[in-house]
Amino acid sequence: MSDNTMSKEEYLNKVKDLDQTTEAPKELEDTDFFTVAKERRSVRQYDADYMMEDSEIREILEAAILAPSSSNLQPWRFLVIKDQEAKKELLPIANNQQQITDASVVVAVLADVDAYKNAGEIYGGLVKMGRMTEEIKDSYVASIMKTYGGFSDERALKTAMIDGGLVSMQLMLAAKAKGYDTVPMGGYDEGQFIEAFNVPENFKPVMLISLGKGKKAGFEKNRLPLDDVLNWNRF
């Protein structure tokens, strides 16, 4: 590594040093979508004494899994890390980011590249609901098994990761609507995480999300102007 290149841990420490805000996360009086989207921030400092109820965590995850997915295969899987000893084990794997241990939980969002194998169960549910005939279900499931089963490893991973990103964003917005804060994290050693937490081979890490009661609001939003990233019809 050259002298001009920071390690990921050094970069994360720089980010922490730059975050000098003293304001607490904003308590929302209105939880309409546009307010929630505007006020959600990536919060890195949490009240370590605040413990969320399991029912609250489940409610947020129930809202998250309403996200769309390719062919409705719902490849997302969650590992909720709540035990303090488990969070301490995760801490060095995640570059010693303090939110790992201070937040109420860390949600590991995973993508199941074999999720297509659940197509029969998923579409069988639509048959029971009267939304699809058995014949149409069988035809559709056969098509899914052939198509997704024939994907290269690269394409299967890309498809599952896109869906993992969709559910992750929905999770963070749901948390903000419930008065909680989050930060998505890609700064961790995937190999060490997989080994330490016995992650099945077909579950691929998407991101870690700290979830809890924030103490400081995090960076104020700073985005490129819309016109810098927007084109109409074609480039």
C-alpha positions as CSV (number, residue, x, y, z in Angstrom):
1,M,0.0,0.0,0.0
2,S,1.4,3.4,-1.0
3,D,1.8,6.3,1.4
4,N,-1.1,8.1,-0.3
5,T,-3.5,5.2,0.1
6,M,-5.7,4.9,3.2
7,S,-6.8,1.5,4.5
8,K,-10.6,1.1,4.9
9,E,-10.2,1.3,8.6
10,E,-8.3,4.6,8.3
11,Y,-10.9,6.0,6.0
12,L,-13.7,5.1,8.4
13,N,-11.8,6.8,11.3
14,K,-11.5,9.9,9.1
15,V,-15.2,9.9,8.5
16,K,-15.8,9.6,12.3
17,D,-13.5,12.5,13.0
18,L,-15.2,14.7,10.4
19,D,-18.6,14.1,12.0
20,Q,-18.6,16.9,14.6
21,T,-22.4,17.4,14.7
22,T,-23.9,17.7,18.2
23,E,-27.6,17.6,17.2
24,A,-29.6,14.6,18.1
25,P,-31.5,12.8,15.3
26,K,-34.7,14.6,14.4
27,E,-37.9,13.3,16.0
28,L,-40.4,13.1,13.2
29,E,-43.8,14.7,13.7
30,D,-44.9,13.5,10.3
31,T,-44.0,10.1,8.9
32,D,-45.2,10.6,5.3
33,F,-42.8,9.1,2.8
34,F,-41.2,12.3,1.6
35,T,-40.5,13.4,5.2
36,V,-39.0,10.1,6.1
37,A,-36.8,10.0,3.0
38,K,-35.6,13.6,3.6
39,E,-34.8,13.1,7.3
40,R,-33.2,9.7,7.2
41,R,-29.4,10.0,7.8
42,S,-26.6,7.5,8.2
43,V,-26.2,7.6,12.0
44,R,-22.9,6.3,13.5
45,Q,-23.4,7.2,17.2
46,Y,-26.1,5.4,19.2
47,D,-27.4,5.2,22.7
48,A,-25.7,2.0,23.9
49,D,-28.2,1.6,26.8
50,Y,-31.2,1.6,24.6
51,M,-32.5,-1.9,23.7
52,M,-35.2,-2.3,21.1
53,E,-38.0,-4.9,21.7
54,D,-37.9,-7.9,19.4
55,S,-41.4,-7.0,18.3
56,E,-40.2,-3.6,17.0
57,I,-37.4,-5.2,15.1
58,R,-39.8,-7.7,13.6
59,E,-42.2,-4.9,12.6
60,I,-39.5,-3.1,10.7
61,L,-38.4,-6.3,9.0
62,E,-42.0,-7.1,8.1
63,A,-42.2,-3.7,6.3
64,A,-38.8,-4.3,4.7
65,I,-39.9,-7.5,3.0
66,L,-42.7,-5.8,1.2
67,A,-40.0,-4.6,-1.2
68,P,-40.1,-5.8,-4.8
69,S,-37.8,-8.5,-6.1
70,S,-37.0,-10.3,-9.3
71,S,-39.9,-12.6,-10.2
72,N,-41.0,-12.2,-6.5
73,L,-38.4,-14.7,-5.4
74,Q,-37.6,-12.6,-2.3
75,P,-33.9,-13.7,-2.0
76,W,-33.2,-11.6,1.1
77,R,-32.2,-13.3,4.3
78,F,-31.5,-11.6,7.6
79,L,-29.2,-12.4,10.5
80,V,-30.1,-10.1,13.4
81,I,-27.1,-9.8,15.7
82,K,-28.5,-8.7,19.1
83,D,-26.3,-10.5,21.7
84,Q,-23.6,-8.2,23.0
85,E,-20.9,-10.9,22.9
86,A,-21.8,-11.6,19.3
87,K,-21.5,-7.9,18.5
88,K,-18.2,-7.7,20.2
89,E,-17.0,-10.6,18.0
90,L,-18.2,-8.7,14.9
91,L,-16.5,-5.5,16.0
92,P,-13.0,-6.2,14.7
93,I,-14.4,-7.9,11.6
94,A,-16.2,-4.6,10.8
95,N,-13.1,-2.4,11.2
96,N,-13.9,-1.5,14.8
97,Q,-16.8,0.7,13.9
98,Q,-18.3,1.7,17.3
99,Q,-21.9,1.5,16.0
100,I,-21.5,-2.3,15.8
101,T,-21.6,-2.6,19.6
102,D,-23.6,0.6,20.5
103,A,-26.6,0.1,18.3
104,S,-29.4,-2.1,19.6
105,V,-28.8,-4.6,16.8
106,V,-26.8,-5.2,13.7
107,V,-28.8,-6.6,10.8
108,A,-26.8,-8.6,8.3
109,V,-28.6,-8.5,5.0
110,L,-27.8,-11.6,2.9
111,A,-28.8,-12.6,-0.6
112,D,-29.7,-16.2,-1.3
113,V,-28.5,-17.1,-4.8
114,D,-30.6,-20.3,-4.7
115,A,-33.8,-18.4,-3.9
116,Y,-35.4,-19.5,-7.2
117,K,-35.7,-23.0,-5.7
118,N,-38.5,-21.6,-3.5
119,A,-40.6,-20.6,-6.5
120,G,-43.0,-23.5,-6.0
121,E,-43.8,-22.4,-2.5
122,I,-44.1,-18.8,-3.4
123,Y,-46.4,-19.3,-6.3
124,G,-48.3,-22.1,-4.6
125,G,-49.3,-19.4,-2.1
126,L,-50.9,-17.4,-5.0
127,V,-52.9,-20.5,-6.0
128,K,-54.2,-20.8,-2.4
129,M,-55.2,-17.1,-2.5
130,G,-57.1,-17.7,-5.8
131,R,-54.8,-15.3,-7.7
132,M,-53.4,-18.0,-10.0
133,T,-54.5,-21.4,-11.3
134,E,-52.5,-24.6,-10.6
135,E,-51.7,-24.9,-14.3
136,I,-50.4,-21.4,-14.7
137,K,-48.4,-21.8,-11.5
138,D,-46.7,-25.0,-12.7
139,S,-45.8,-23.3,-16.1
140,Y,-44.4,-20.2,-14.4
141,V,-42.4,-22.2,-11.8
142,A,-40.9,-24.4,-14.6
143,S,-39.9,-21.3,-16.5
144,I,-38.3,-19.8,-13.3
145,M,-36.4,-23.0,-12.6
146,K,-35.0,-23.2,-16.1
147,T,-34.1,-19.5,-16.4
148,Y,-32.7,-18.8,-12.9
149,G,-31.2,-22.3,-12.7
150,G,-29.3,-21.5,-15.9
151,F,-27.8,-18.3,-14.6
152,S,-24.0,-18.0,-14.4
153,D,-22.7,-17.4,-10.9
154,E,-22.0,-13.8,-11.7
155,R,-25.5,-13.1,-13.0
156,A,-27.2,-15.0,-10.1
157,L,-25.2,-12.9,-7.6
158,K,-25.9,-9.6,-9.4
159,T,-29.7,-10.3,-9.5
160,A,-29.8,-11.3,-5.8
161,M,-27.6,-8.3,-4.7
162,I,-30.0,-5.9,-6.5
163,D,-32.9,-7.3,-4.6
164,G,-30.8,-7.2,-1.4
165,G,-30.2,-3.5,-2.0
166,L,-34.0,-2.9,-2.4
167,V,-34.9,-4.6,0.8
168,S,-32.1,-2.8,2.7
169,M,-33.3,0.6,1.7
170,Q,-36.9,-0.2,2.6
171,L,-35.6,-1.5,6.0
172,M,-33.8,1.8,6.7
173,L,-36.8,3.9,5.7
174,A,-39.1,1.8,7.8
175,A,-36.8,2.2,10.8
176,K,-36.8,6.0,10.4
177,A,-40.6,6.0,10.2
178,K,-40.6,4.1,13.6
179,G,-38.3,6.7,15.2
180,Y,-35.1,4.6,14.9
181,D,-31.8,5.2,13.1
182,T,-29.6,3.2,10.8
183,V,-26.3,3.2,8.9
184,P,-25.5,0.8,6.1
185,M,-22.0,-0.6,6.2
186,G,-19.8,-2.2,3.6
187,G,-16.7,-1.8,5.6
188,Y,-16.2,-5.3,6.9
189,D,-14.3,-8.5,6.0
190,E,-16.8,-10.7,4.3
191,G,-14.7,-13.8,4.5
192,Q,-14.2,-13.4,8.3
193,F,-17.9,-12.6,8.7
194,I,-19.0,-15.7,6.8
195,E,-16.7,-17.9,8.8
196,A,-17.4,-16.4,12.3
197,F,-21.2,-16.5,11.9
198,N,-21.5,-19.8,10.0
199,V,-23.2,-18.2,7.0
200,P,-24.4,-20.8,4.5
201,E,-22.5,-21.0,1.2
202,N,-25.5,-19.8,-0.9
203,F,-26.1,-16.7,1.3
204,K,-24.0,-13.8,0.0
205,P,-23.5,-10.8,2.3
206,V,-25.1,-7.6,0.9
207,M,-24.4,-5.2,3.8
208,L,-24.5,-4.8,7.6
209,I,-27.0,-2.3,9.0
210,S,-26.8,-0.9,12.5
211,L,-30.2,-0.2,13.9
212,G,-31.1,1.6,17.2
213,K,-31.7,4.9,18.9
214,G,-29.2,7.5,17.5
215,K,-27.5,10.0,19.8
216,K,-26.1,12.2,17.0
217,A,-27.8,12.9,13.7
218,G,-25.0,12.1,11.4
219,F,-23.9,14.1,8.4
220,E,-26.4,16.6,6.9
221,K,-27.4,15.4,3.4
222,N,-25.1,16.7,0.6
223,R,-26.2,15.5,-2.8
224,L,-25.2,16.4,-6.4
225,P,-27.9,18.6,-8.1
226,L,-30.5,16.5,-9.8
227,D,-29.7,17.9,-13.2
228,D,-26.1,16.6,-12.8
229,V,-27.4,13.0,-12.7
230,L,-30.5,13.3,-14.8
231,N,-31.0,12.7,-18.6
232,W,-34.3,12.3,-20.5
233,N,-34.9,9.6,-23.1
234,R,-31.3,8.9,-24.1
235,F,-27.7,10.0,-23.5
